[in-house]
Amino acid sequence: MNKIISVPSQSVVNVSTQSQRSQLEAERIQEVLILLTSLVGREEATIKLIIDCLYDIGSVNLINKKVRFRPVNAVARFIAKRSKPVAKIFAWRWFCKNCPQLIAQWLYRKVKFQ
């Protein structure tokens, strides 16, 4: 007696659904990345002001932490103020190159729930 056993095709459908969902997630994250890149371009002045504030705070804190001798500390602060425009240029380039991707990945991890 031969019986025909039907195998549920749920696993095939499930894999297909997962790949579609993964593809949709990748497309949406790509859209987020494009939007963030556009935002960086439009808000250049705001981002440069943020970089400026962070440089002021970070340079003083770093110098105070690393340079304890007062006369050298004052000279180091002076040098940090003079090198600020160059540091801002490098910080802006780094921000434009890396931050949209980093922010998109961070946001994806927040909504992934794993």
Jmol script that loads the backbone (N, CA, C; Angstrom):
load data "model"
ATOM      1  N   MET A   1       0.838  -1.165   0.000  1.00  0.00           N
ATOM      2  CA  MET A   1       0.000   0.000   0.000  1.00  0.00           C
ATOM      3  C   MET A   1       0.886   1.232   0.000  1.00  0.00           C
ATOM      4  N   ASN A   2       0.810   2.003  -1.037  1.00  0.00           N
ATOM      5  CA  ASN A   2       1.588   3.232  -1.147  1.00  0.00           C
ATOM      6  C   ASN A   2       0.752   4.425  -0.712  1.00  0.00           C
ATOM      7  N   LYS A   3       1.332   5.168   0.192  1.00  0.00           N
ATOM      8  CA  LYS A   3       0.659   6.390   0.635  1.00  0.00           C
ATOM      9  C   LYS A   3       1.414   7.588   0.078  1.00  0.00           C
ATOM     10  N   ILE A   4       0.692   8.533  -0.348  1.00  0.00           N
ATOM     11  CA  ILE A   4       1.314   9.785  -0.789  1.00  0.00           C
ATOM     12  C   ILE A   4       1.330  10.716   0.414  1.00  0.00           C
ATOM     13  N   ILE A   5       2.534  11.089   0.761  1.00  0.00           N
ATOM     14  CA  ILE A   5       2.687  11.982   1.908  1.00  0.00           C
ATOM     15  C   ILE A   5       2.970  13.375   1.368  1.00  0.00           C
ATOM     16  N   SER A   6       2.157  14.274   1.755  1.00  0.00           N
ATOM     17  CA  SER A   6       2.399  15.647   1.313  1.00  0.00           C
ATOM     18  C   SER A   6       3.253  16.359   2.368  1.00  0.00           C
ATOM     19  N   VAL A   7       4.274  16.982   1.872  1.00  0.00           N
ATOM     20  CA  VAL A   7       5.167  17.725   2.748  1.00  0.00           C
ATOM     21  C   VAL A   7       4.737  19.184   2.696  1.00  0.00           C
ATOM     22  N   PRO A   8       4.507  19.760   3.845  1.00  0.00           N
ATOM     23  CA  PRO A   8       4.090  21.160   3.819  1.00  0.00           C
ATOM     24  C   PRO A   8       5.198  22.036   3.235  1.00  0.00           C
ATOM     25  N   SER A   9       4.791  22.947   2.405  1.00  0.00           N
ATOM     26  CA  SER A   9       5.761  23.835   1.768  1.00  0.00           C
ATOM     27  C   SER A   9       5.964  25.108   2.585  1.00  0.00           C
ATOM     28  N   GLN A  10       5.656  25.036   3.836  1.00  0.00           N
ATOM     29  CA  GLN A  10       5.777  26.190   4.708  1.00  0.00           C
ATOM     30  C   GLN A  10       7.216  26.659   4.820  1.00  0.00           C
ATOM     31  N   SER A  11       8.162  25.734   4.867  1.00  0.00           N
ATOM     32  CA  SER A  11       9.556  26.137   5.013  1.00  0.00           C
ATOM     33  C   SER A  11      10.029  26.913   3.790  1.00  0.00           C
ATOM     34  N   VAL A  12       9.568  26.548   2.615  1.00  0.00           N
ATOM     35  CA  VAL A  12       9.937  27.260   1.400  1.00  0.00           C
ATOM     36  C   VAL A  12       9.341  28.666   1.437  1.00  0.00           C
ATOM     37  N   VAL A  13       8.090  28.764   1.838  1.00  0.00           N
ATOM     38  CA  VAL A  13       7.422  30.050   1.930  1.00  0.00           C
ATOM     39  C   VAL A  13       8.093  30.901   3.003  1.00  0.00           C
ATOM     40  N   ASN A  14       8.440  30.283   4.116  1.00  0.00           N
ATOM     41  CA  ASN A  14       9.061  30.990   5.223  1.00  0.00           C
ATOM     42  C   ASN A  14      10.414  31.567   4.813  1.00  0.00           C
ATOM     43  N   VAL A  15      11.227  30.795   4.107  1.00  0.00           N
ATOM     44  CA  VAL A  15      12.530  31.266   3.650  1.00  0.00           C
ATOM     45  C   VAL A  15      12.342  32.397   2.656  1.00  0.00           C
ATOM     46  N   SER A  16      11.375  32.253   1.768  1.00  0.00           N
ATOM     47  CA  SER A  16      11.102  33.291   0.782  1.00  0.00           C
ATOM     48  C   SER A  16      10.654  34.575   1.469  1.00  0.00           C
ATOM     49  N   THR A  17       9.810  34.443   2.472  1.00  0.00           N
ATOM     50  CA  THR A  17       9.339  35.606   3.209  1.00  0.00           C
ATOM     51  C   THR A  17      10.489  36.280   3.948  1.00  0.00           C
ATOM     52  N   GLN A  18      11.359  35.491   4.525  1.00  0.00           N
ATOM     53  CA  GLN A  18      12.508  36.061   5.229  1.00  0.00           C
ATOM     54  C   GLN A  18      13.430  36.794   4.278  1.00  0.00           C
ATOM     55  N   SER A  19      13.679  36.233   3.101  1.00  0.00           N
ATOM     56  CA  SER A  19      14.565  36.902   2.155  1.00  0.00           C
ATOM     57  C   SER A  19      13.920  38.188   1.640  1.00  0.00           C
ATOM     58  N   GLN A  20      12.609  38.169   1.436  1.00  0.00           N
ATOM     59  CA  GLN A  20      11.918  39.386   1.015  1.00  0.00           C
ATOM     60  C   GLN A  20      11.990  40.448   2.104  1.00  0.00           C
ATOM     61  N   ARG A  21      11.812  40.015   3.342  1.00  0.00           N
ATOM     62  CA  ARG A  21      11.872  40.950   4.466  1.00  0.00           C
ATOM     63  C   ARG A  21      13.278  41.523   4.612  1.00  0.00           C
ATOM     64  N   SER A  22      14.285  40.664   4.469  1.00  0.00           N
ATOM     65  CA  SER A  22      15.663  41.131   4.547  1.00  0.00           C
ATOM     66  C   SER A  22      15.972  42.115   3.431  1.00  0.00           C
ATOM     67  N   GLN A  23      15.477  41.824   2.246  1.00  0.00           N
ATOM     68  CA  GLN A  23      15.698  42.720   1.111  1.00  0.00           C
ATOM     69  C   GLN A  23      15.002  44.059   1.350  1.00  0.00           C
ATOM     70  N   LEU A  24      13.788  44.020   1.889  1.00  0.00           N
ATOM     71  CA  LEU A  24      13.064  45.247   2.189  1.00  0.00           C
ATOM     72  C   LEU A  24      13.800  46.064   3.254  1.00  0.00           C
ATOM     73  N   GLU A  25      14.307  45.376   4.283  1.00  0.00           N
ATOM     74  CA  GLU A  25      15.078  46.064   5.328  1.00  0.00           C
ATOM     75  C   GLU A  25      16.312  46.728   4.742  1.00  0.00           C
ATOM     76  N   ALA A  26      17.016  46.025   3.877  1.00  0.00           N
ATOM     77  CA  ALA A  26      18.230  46.586   3.261  1.00  0.00           C
ATOM     78  C   ALA A  26      17.891  47.801   2.412  1.00  0.00           C
ATOM     79  N   GLU A  27      16.788  47.732   1.665  1.00  0.00           N
ATOM     80  CA  GLU A  27      16.377  48.871   0.844  1.00  0.00           C
ATOM     81  C   GLU A  27      16.013  50.073   1.710  1.00  0.00           C
ATOM     82  N   ARG A  28      15.302  49.819   2.781  1.00  0.00           N
ATOM     83  CA  ARG A  28      14.884  50.917   3.661  1.00  0.00           C
ATOM     84  C   ARG A  28      16.081  51.543   4.377  1.00  0.00           C
ATOM     85  N   ILE A  29      17.027  50.727   4.803  1.00  0.00           N
ATOM     86  CA  ILE A  29      18.228  51.266   5.445  1.00  0.00           C
ATOM     87  C   ILE A  29      19.028  52.074   4.429  1.00  0.00           C
ATOM     88  N   GLN A  30      19.062  51.638   3.192  1.00  0.00           N
ATOM     89  CA  GLN A  30      19.742  52.395   2.138  1.00  0.00           C
ATOM     90  C   GLN A  30      19.063  53.754   1.960  1.00  0.00           C
ATOM     91  N   GLU A  31      17.737  53.781   2.019  1.00  0.00           N
ATOM     92  CA  GLU A  31      17.014  55.043   1.930  1.00  0.00           C
ATOM     93  C   GLU A  31      17.345  55.955   3.114  1.00  0.00           C
ATOM     94  N   VAL A  32      17.438  55.367   4.312  1.00  0.00           N
ATOM     95  CA  VAL A  32      17.818  56.143   5.502  1.00  0.00           C
ATOM     96  C   VAL A  32      19.208  56.731   5.312  1.00  0.00           C
ATOM     97  N   LEU A  33      20.115  55.947   4.772  1.00  0.00           N
ATOM     98  CA  LEU A  33      21.477  56.421   4.528  1.00  0.00           C
ATOM     99  C   LEU A  33      21.474  57.594   3.540  1.00  0.00           C
ATOM    100  N   ILE A  34      20.692  57.506   2.493  1.00  0.00           N
ATOM    101  CA  ILE A  34      20.594  58.596   1.518  1.00  0.00           C
ATOM    102  C   ILE A  34      20.017  59.847   2.179  1.00  0.00           C
ATOM    103  N   LEU A  35      18.996  59.662   3.003  1.00  0.00           N
ATOM    104  CA  LEU A  35      18.397  60.805   3.694  1.00  0.00           C
ATOM    105  C   LEU A  35      19.383  61.457   4.669  1.00  0.00           C
ATOM    106  N   LEU A  36      20.145  60.640   5.379  1.00  0.00           N
ATOM    107  CA  LEU A  36      21.142  61.187   6.306  1.00  0.00           C
ATOM    108  C   LEU A  36      22.244  61.930   5.562  1.00  0.00           C
ATOM    109  N   THR A  37      22.672  61.395   4.429  1.00  0.00           N
ATOM    110  CA  THR A  37      23.681  62.072   3.619  1.00  0.00           C
ATOM    111  C   THR A  37      23.151  63.414   3.131  1.00  0.00           C
ATOM    112  N   SER A  38      21.905  63.449   2.722  1.00  0.00           N
ATOM    113  CA  SER A  38      21.276  64.692   2.296  1.00  0.00           C
ATOM    114  C   SER A  38      21.180  65.680   3.457  1.00  0.00           C
ATOM    115  N   LEU A  39      20.830  65.176   4.614  1.00  0.00           N
ATOM    116  CA  LEU A  39      20.739  66.015   5.809  1.00  0.00           C
ATOM    117  C   LEU A  39      22.077  66.649   6.147  1.00  0.00           C
ATOM    118  N   VAL A  40      23.142  65.878   6.041  1.00  0.00           N
ATOM    119  CA  VAL A  40      24.486  66.399   6.303  1.00  0.00           C
ATOM    120  C   VAL A  40      24.802  67.537   5.337  1.00  0.00           C
ATOM    121  N   GLY A  41      24.447  67.380   4.084  1.00  0.00           N
ATOM    122  CA  GLY A  41      24.709  68.423   3.097  1.00  0.00           C
ATOM    123  C   GLY A  41      23.919  69.697   3.356  1.00  0.00           C
ATOM    124  N   ARG A  42      22.670  69.545   3.780  1.00  0.00           N
ATOM    125  CA  ARG A  42      21.824  70.715   4.032  1.00  0.00           C
ATOM    126  C   ARG A  42      22.168  71.422   5.335  1.00  0.00           C
ATOM    127  N   GLU A  43      22.607  70.690   6.314  1.00  0.00           N
ATOM    128  CA  GLU A  43      22.855  71.252   7.644  1.00  0.00           C
ATOM    129  C   GLU A  43      24.337  71.424   7.922  1.00  0.00           C
ATOM    130  N   GLU A  44      25.090  71.782   6.909  1.00  0.00           N
ATOM    131  CA  GLU A  44      26.545  71.929   7.050  1.00  0.00           C
ATOM    132  C   GLU A  44      26.916  72.935   8.136  1.00  0.00           C
ATOM    133  N   ALA A  45      26.266  74.085   8.153  1.00  0.00           N
ATOM    134  CA  ALA A  45      26.601  75.120   9.134  1.00  0.00           C
ATOM    135  C   ALA A  45      26.341  74.634  10.562  1.00  0.00           C
ATOM    136  N   THR A  46      25.224  73.959  10.763  1.00  0.00           N
ATOM    137  CA  THR A  46      24.885  73.455  12.090  1.00  0.00           C
ATOM    138  C   THR A  46      25.900  72.414  12.547  1.00  0.00           C
ATOM    139  N   ILE A  47      26.257  71.511  11.659  1.00  0.00           N
ATOM    140  CA  ILE A  47      27.211  70.459  12.020  1.00  0.00           C
ATOM    141  C   ILE A  47      28.580  71.058  12.313  1.00  0.00           C
ATOM    142  N   LYS A  48      28.983  72.061  11.537  1.00  0.00           N
ATOM    143  CA  LYS A  48      30.272  72.699  11.791  1.00  0.00           C
ATOM    144  C   LYS A  48      30.282  73.418  13.141  1.00  0.00           C
ATOM    145  N   LEU A  49      29.152  74.007  13.526  1.00  0.00           N
ATOM    146  CA  LEU A  49      29.066  74.637  14.850  1.00  0.00           C
ATOM    147  C   LEU A  49      29.144  73.588  15.968  1.00  0.00           C
ATOM    148  N   ILE A  50      28.522  72.436  15.746  1.00  0.00           N
ATOM    149  CA  ILE A  50      28.599  71.348  16.723  1.00  0.00           C
ATOM    150  C   ILE A  50      30.039  70.866  16.847  1.00  0.00           C
ATOM    151  N   ILE A  51      30.721  70.688  15.712  1.00  0.00           N
ATOM    152  CA  ILE A  51      32.130  70.272  15.725  1.00  0.00           C
ATOM    153  C   ILE A  51      32.969  71.305  16.463  1.00  0.00           C
ATOM    154  N   ASP A  52      32.686  72.583  16.230  1.00  0.00           N
ATOM    155  CA  ASP A  52      33.406  73.669  16.886  1.00  0.00           C
ATOM    156  C   ASP A  52      33.263  73.590  18.408  1.00  0.00           C
ATOM    157  N   CYS A  53      32.039  73.403  18.868  1.00  0.00           N
ATOM    158  CA  CYS A  53      31.794  73.301  20.323  1.00  0.00           C
ATOM    159  C   CYS A  53      32.477  72.069  20.915  1.00  0.00           C
ATOM    160  N   LEU A  54      32.363  70.949  20.221  1.00  0.00           N
ATOM    161  CA  LEU A  54      32.987  69.722  20.723  1.00  0.00           C
ATOM    162  C   LEU A  54      34.500  69.835  20.747  1.00  0.00           C
ATOM    163  N   TYR A  55      35.086  70.517  19.756  1.00  0.00           N
ATOM    164  CA  TYR A  55      36.537  70.719  19.739  1.00  0.00           C
ATOM    165  C   TYR A  55      36.972  71.561  20.940  1.00  0.00           C
ATOM    166  N   ASP A  56      36.229  72.649  21.214  1.00  0.00           N
ATOM    167  CA  ASP A  56      36.568  73.502  22.362  1.00  0.00           C
ATOM    168  C   ASP A  56      36.568  72.708  23.663  1.00  0.00           C
ATOM    169  N   ILE A  57      35.525  71.944  23.876  1.00  0.00           N
ATOM    170  CA  ILE A  57      35.411  71.159  25.106  1.00  0.00           C
ATOM    171  C   ILE A  57      36.465  70.057  25.152  1.00  0.00           C
ATOM    172  N   GLY A  58      36.576  69.307  24.069  1.00  0.00           N
ATOM    173  CA  GLY A  58      37.484  68.160  24.041  1.00  0.00           C
ATOM    174  C   GLY A  58      38.948  68.544  24.141  1.00  0.00           C
ATOM    175  N   SER A  59      39.347  69.612  23.453  1.00  0.00           N
ATOM    176  CA  SER A  59      40.765  70.005  23.496  1.00  0.00           C
ATOM    177  C   SER A  59      41.174  70.462  24.885  1.00  0.00           C
ATOM    178  N   VAL A  60      40.335  71.268  25.526  1.00  0.00           N
ATOM    179  CA  VAL A  60      40.656  71.738  26.883  1.00  0.00           C
ATOM    180  C   VAL A  60      40.701  70.563  27.856  1.00  0.00           C
ATOM    181  N   ASN A  61      39.724  69.670  27.786  1.00  0.00           N
ATOM    182  CA  ASN A  61      39.709  68.515  28.697  1.00  0.00           C
ATOM    183  C   ASN A  61      40.911  67.600  28.474  1.00  0.00           C
ATOM    184  N   LEU A  62      41.276  67.371  27.210  1.00  0.00           N
ATOM    185  CA  LEU A  62      42.425  66.522  26.912  1.00  0.00           C
ATOM    186  C   LEU A  62      43.718  67.150  27.414  1.00  0.00           C
ATOM    187  N   ILE A  63      43.885  68.439  27.179  1.00  0.00           N
ATOM    188  CA  ILE A  63      45.095  69.122  27.637  1.00  0.00           C
ATOM    189  C   ILE A  63      45.172  69.122  29.158  1.00  0.00           C
ATOM    190  N   ASN A  64      44.066  69.407  29.819  1.00  0.00           N
ATOM    191  CA  ASN A  64      44.066  69.404  31.290  1.00  0.00           C
ATOM    192  C   ASN A  64      44.372  68.020  31.854  1.00  0.00           C
ATOM    193  N   LYS A  65      43.914  66.990  31.163  1.00  0.00           N
ATOM    194  CA  LYS A  65      44.159  65.626  31.642  1.00  0.00           C
ATOM    195  C   LYS A  65      45.598  65.196  31.407  1.00  0.00           C
ATOM    196  N   LYS A  66      46.162  65.532  30.257  1.00  0.00           N
ATOM    197  CA  LYS A  66      47.483  65.033  29.888  1.00  0.00           C
ATOM    198  C   LYS A  66      48.637  65.949  30.321  1.00  0.00           C
ATOM    199  N   VAL A  67      48.390  67.260  30.402  1.00  0.00           N
ATOM    200  CA  VAL A  67      49.469  68.211  30.694  1.00  0.00           C
ATOM    201  C   VAL A  67      49.188  68.855  32.052  1.00  0.00           C
ATOM    202  N   ARG A  68      49.926  68.426  33.055  1.00  0.00           N
ATOM    203  CA  ARG A  68      49.705  68.912  34.421  1.00  0.00           C
ATOM    204  C   ARG A  68      50.516  70.179  34.730  1.00  0.00           C
ATOM    205  N   PHE A  69      51.661  70.315  34.115  1.00  0.00           N
ATOM    206  CA  PHE A  69      52.549  71.442  34.401  1.00  0.00           C
ATOM    207  C   PHE A  69      51.938  72.715  33.814  1.00  0.00           C
ATOM    208  N   ARG A  70      51.632  73.700  34.687  1.00  0.00           N
ATOM    209  CA  ARG A  70      50.858  74.881  34.304  1.00  0.00           C
ATOM    210  C   ARG A  70      51.410  75.683  33.125  1.00  0.00           C
ATOM    211  N   PRO A  71      52.690  76.034  33.094  1.00  0.00           N
ATOM    212  CA  PRO A  71      53.171  76.815  31.939  1.00  0.00           C
ATOM    213  C   PRO A  71      53.025  76.060  30.611  1.00  0.00           C
ATOM    214  N   VAL A  72      53.285  74.774  30.633  1.00  0.00           N
ATOM    215  CA  VAL A  72      53.142  73.969  29.411  1.00  0.00           C
ATOM    216  C   VAL A  72      51.655  73.829  29.049  1.00  0.00           C
ATOM    217  N   ASN A  73      50.817  73.751  30.071  1.00  0.00           N
ATOM    218  CA  ASN A  73      49.377  73.654  29.849  1.00  0.00           C
ATOM    219  C   ASN A  73      48.873  74.885  29.095  1.00  0.00           C
ATOM    220  N   ALA A  74      49.332  76.071  29.483  1.00  0.00           N
ATOM    221  CA  ALA A  74      48.907  77.302  28.818  1.00  0.00           C
ATOM    222  C   ALA A  74      49.372  77.330  27.364  1.00  0.00           C
ATOM    223  N   VAL A  75      50.601  76.905  27.128  1.00  0.00           N
ATOM    224  CA  VAL A  75      51.119  76.860  25.754  1.00  0.00           C
ATOM    225  C   VAL A  75      50.325  75.852  24.925  1.00  0.00           C
ATOM    226  N   ALA A  76      50.011  74.723  25.508  1.00  0.00           N
ATOM    227  CA  ALA A  76      49.249  73.700  24.795  1.00  0.00           C
ATOM    228  C   ALA A  76      47.858  74.212  24.440  1.00  0.00           C
ATOM    229  N   ARG A  77      47.224  74.947  25.333  1.00  0.00           N
ATOM    230  CA  ARG A  77      45.909  75.524  25.039  1.00  0.00           C
ATOM    231  C   ARG A  77      45.995  76.530  23.885  1.00  0.00           C
ATOM    232  N   PHE A  78      47.052  77.339  23.897  1.00  0.00           N
ATOM    233  CA  PHE A  78      47.252  78.312  22.828  1.00  0.00           C
ATOM    234  C   PHE A  78      47.412  77.597  21.479  1.00  0.00           C
ATOM    235  N   ILE A  79      48.209  76.556  21.473  1.00  0.00           N
ATOM    236  CA  ILE A  79      48.416  75.791  20.243  1.00  0.00           C
ATOM    237  C   ILE A  79      47.099  75.143  19.785  1.00  0.00           C
ATOM    238  N   ALA A  80      46.320  74.649  20.743  1.00  0.00           N
ATOM    239  CA  ALA A  80      45.041  74.022  20.399  1.00  0.00           C
ATOM    240  C   ALA A  80      44.087  75.031  19.766  1.00  0.00           C
ATOM    241  N   LYS A  81      44.098  76.267  20.265  1.00  0.00           N
ATOM    242  CA  LYS A  81      43.230  77.292  19.672  1.00  0.00           C
ATOM    243  C   LYS A  81      43.679  77.654  18.265  1.00  0.00           C
ATOM    244  N   ARG A  82      44.977  77.684  18.039  1.00  0.00           N
ATOM    245  CA  ARG A  82      45.508  78.035  16.724  1.00  0.00           C
ATOM    246  C   ARG A  82      45.297  76.912  15.700  1.00  0.00           C
ATOM    247  N   SER A  83      45.259  75.687  16.148  1.00  0.00           N
ATOM    248  CA  SER A  83      45.086  74.567  15.212  1.00  0.00           C
ATOM    249  C   SER A  83      43.615  74.223  14.990  1.00  0.00           C
ATOM    250  N   LYS A  84      42.731  74.949  15.600  1.00  0.00           N
ATOM    251  CA  LYS A  84      41.302  74.669  15.502  1.00  0.00           C
ATOM    252  C   LYS A  84      40.777  74.676  14.059  1.00  0.00           C
ATOM    253  N   PRO A  85      41.119  75.662  13.215  1.00  0.00           N
ATOM    254  CA  PRO A  85      40.588  75.626  11.840  1.00  0.00           C
ATOM    255  C   PRO A  85      40.996  74.378  11.060  1.00  0.00           C
ATOM    256  N   VAL A  86      42.214  73.932  11.249  1.00  0.00           N
ATOM    257  CA  VAL A  86      42.681  72.725  10.551  1.00  0.00           C
ATOM    258  C   VAL A  86      41.947  71.503  11.089  1.00  0.00           C
ATOM    259  N   ALA A  87      41.794  71.446  12.397  1.00  0.00           N
ATOM    260  CA  ALA A  87      41.080  70.318  13.006  1.00  0.00           C
ATOM    261  C   ALA A  87      39.627  70.283  12.549  1.00  0.00           C
ATOM    262  N   LYS A  88      39.012  71.443  12.402  1.00  0.00           N
ATOM    263  CA  LYS A  88      37.623  71.489  11.940  1.00  0.00           C
ATOM    264  C   LYS A  88      37.480  70.958  10.517  1.00  0.00           C
ATOM    265  N   ILE A  89      38.460  71.259   9.664  1.00  0.00           N
ATOM    266  CA  ILE A  89      38.424  70.755   8.284  1.00  0.00           C
ATOM    267  C   ILE A  89      38.481  69.227   8.277  1.00  0.00           C
ATOM    268  N   PHE A  90      39.421  68.672   9.049  1.00  0.00           N
ATOM    269  CA  PHE A  90      39.535  67.210   9.104  1.00  0.00           C
ATOM    270  C   PHE A  90      38.312  66.577   9.752  1.00  0.00           C
ATOM    271  N   ALA A  91      37.778  67.216  10.792  1.00  0.00           N
ATOM    272  CA  ALA A  91      36.584  66.688  11.458  1.00  0.00           C
ATOM    273  C   ALA A  91      35.383  66.711  10.512  1.00  0.00           C
ATOM    274  N   TRP A  92      35.236  67.775   9.736  1.00  0.00           N
ATOM    275  CA  TRP A  92      34.130  67.872   8.784  1.00  0.00           C
ATOM    276  C   TRP A  92      34.227  66.776   7.722  1.00  0.00           C
ATOM    277  N   ARG A  93      35.422  66.575   7.192  1.00  0.00           N
ATOM    278  CA  ARG A  93      35.612  65.521   6.181  1.00  0.00           C
ATOM    279  C   ARG A  93      35.306  64.146   6.763  1.00  0.00           C
ATOM    280  N   TRP A  94      35.780  63.899   7.980  1.00  0.00           N
ATOM    281  CA  TRP A  94      35.521  62.612   8.623  1.00  0.00           C
ATOM    282  C   TRP A  94      34.023  62.443   8.850  1.00  0.00           C
ATOM    283  N   PHE A  95      33.376  63.502   9.309  1.00  0.00           N
ATOM    284  CA  PHE A  95      31.946  63.439   9.576  1.00  0.00           C
ATOM    285  C   PHE A  95      31.168  63.107   8.305  1.00  0.00           C
ATOM    286  N   CYS A  96      31.462  63.816   7.226  1.00  0.00           N
ATOM    287  CA  CYS A  96      30.743  63.574   5.964  1.00  0.00           C
ATOM    288  C   CYS A  96      30.963  62.163   5.443  1.00  0.00           C
ATOM    289  N   LYS A  97      32.150  61.644   5.622  1.00  0.00           N
ATOM    290  CA  LYS A  97      32.495  60.318   5.106  1.00  0.00           C
ATOM    291  C   LYS A  97      31.909  59.195   5.957  1.00  0.00           C
ATOM    292  N   ASN A  98      31.904  59.354   7.281  1.00  0.00           N
ATOM    293  CA  ASN A  98      31.580  58.243   8.173  1.00  0.00           C
ATOM    294  C   ASN A  98      30.245  58.338   8.905  1.00  0.00           C
ATOM    295  N   CYS A  99      29.826  59.504   9.288  1.00  0.00           N
ATOM    296  CA  CYS A  99      28.672  59.613  10.182  1.00  0.00           C
ATOM    297  C   CYS A  99      27.343  59.152   9.604  1.00  0.00           C
ATOM    298  N   PRO A 100      27.002  59.464   8.350  1.00  0.00           N
ATOM    299  CA  PRO A 100      25.720  58.942   7.867  1.00  0.00           C
ATOM    300  C   PRO A 100      25.635  57.406   7.969  1.00  0.00           C
ATOM    301  N   GLN A 101      26.725  56.722   7.616  1.00  0.00           N
ATOM    302  CA  GLN A 101      26.736  55.255   7.703  1.00  0.00           C
ATOM    303  C   GLN A 101      26.647  54.800   9.158  1.00  0.00           C
ATOM    304  N   LEU A 102      27.406  55.431  10.036  1.00  0.00           N
ATOM    305  CA  LEU A 102      27.384  55.058  11.456  1.00  0.00           C
ATOM    306  C   LEU A 102      26.015  55.293  12.072  1.00  0.00           C
ATOM    307  N   ILE A 103      25.389  56.407  11.739  1.00  0.00           N
ATOM    308  CA  ILE A 103      24.062  56.710  12.284  1.00  0.00           C
ATOM    309  C   ILE A 103      23.029  55.733  11.742  1.00  0.00           C
ATOM    310  N   ALA A 104      23.098  55.414  10.453  1.00  0.00           N
ATOM    311  CA  ALA A 104      22.152  54.458   9.862  1.00  0.00           C
ATOM    312  C   ALA A 104      22.291  53.078  10.504  1.00  0.00           C
ATOM    313  N   GLN A 105      23.520  52.635  10.723  1.00  0.00           N
ATOM    314  CA  GLN A 105      23.737  51.343  11.379  1.00  0.00           C
ATOM    315  C   GLN A 105      23.227  51.372  12.814  1.00  0.00           C
ATOM    316  N   TRP A 106      23.462  52.461  13.523  1.00  0.00           N
ATOM    317  CA  TRP A 106      23.005  52.590  14.907  1.00  0.00           C
ATOM    318  C   TRP A 106      21.478  52.553  14.956  1.00  0.00           C
ATOM    319  N   LEU A 107      20.828  53.292  14.060  1.00  0.00           N
ATOM    320  CA  LEU A 107      19.370  53.289  14.028  1.00  0.00           C
ATOM    321  C   LEU A 107      18.822  51.914  13.680  1.00  0.00           C
ATOM    322  N   TYR A 108      19.461  51.218  12.749  1.00  0.00           N
ATOM    323  CA  TYR A 108      19.018  49.873  12.386  1.00  0.00           C
ATOM    324  C   TYR A 108      19.112  48.928  13.586  1.00  0.00           C
ATOM    325  N   ARG A 109      20.210  49.020  14.335  1.00  0.00           N
ATOM    326  CA  ARG A 109      20.340  48.172  15.534  1.00  0.00           C
ATOM    327  C   ARG A 109      19.251  48.489  16.553  1.00  0.00           C
ATOM    328  N   LYS A 110      18.817  49.740  16.625  1.00  0.00           N
ATOM    329  CA  LYS A 110      17.766  50.126  17.571  1.00  0.00           C
ATOM    330  C   LYS A 110      16.407  49.537  17.186  1.00  0.00           C
ATOM    331  N   VAL A 111      16.130  49.417  15.893  1.00  0.00           N
ATOM    332  CA  VAL A 111      14.829  48.906  15.471  1.00  0.00           C
ATOM    333  C   VAL A 111      14.846  47.408  15.185  1.00  0.00           C
ATOM    334  N   LYS A 112      16.013  46.804  15.217  1.00  0.00           N
ATOM    335  CA  LYS A 112      16.135  45.373  14.930  1.00  0.00           C
ATOM    336  C   LYS A 112      15.607  44.522  16.091  1.00  0.00           C
ATOM    337  N   PHE A 113      15.726  44.979  17.321  1.00  0.00           N
ATOM    338  CA  PHE A 113      15.261  44.292  18.518  1.00  0.00           C
ATOM    339  C   PHE A 113      15.886  42.923  18.716  1.00  0.00           C
ATOM    340  N   GLN A 114      17.163  42.817  18.463  1.00  0.00           N
ATOM    341  CA  GLN A 114      17.847  41.535  18.723  1.00  0.00           C
ATOM    342  C   GLN A 114      19.017  41.728  19.595  1.00  0.00           C
TER     343      GLN A 114
END
end "model"
wireframe off; spacefill off
backbone 0.3
color backbone group
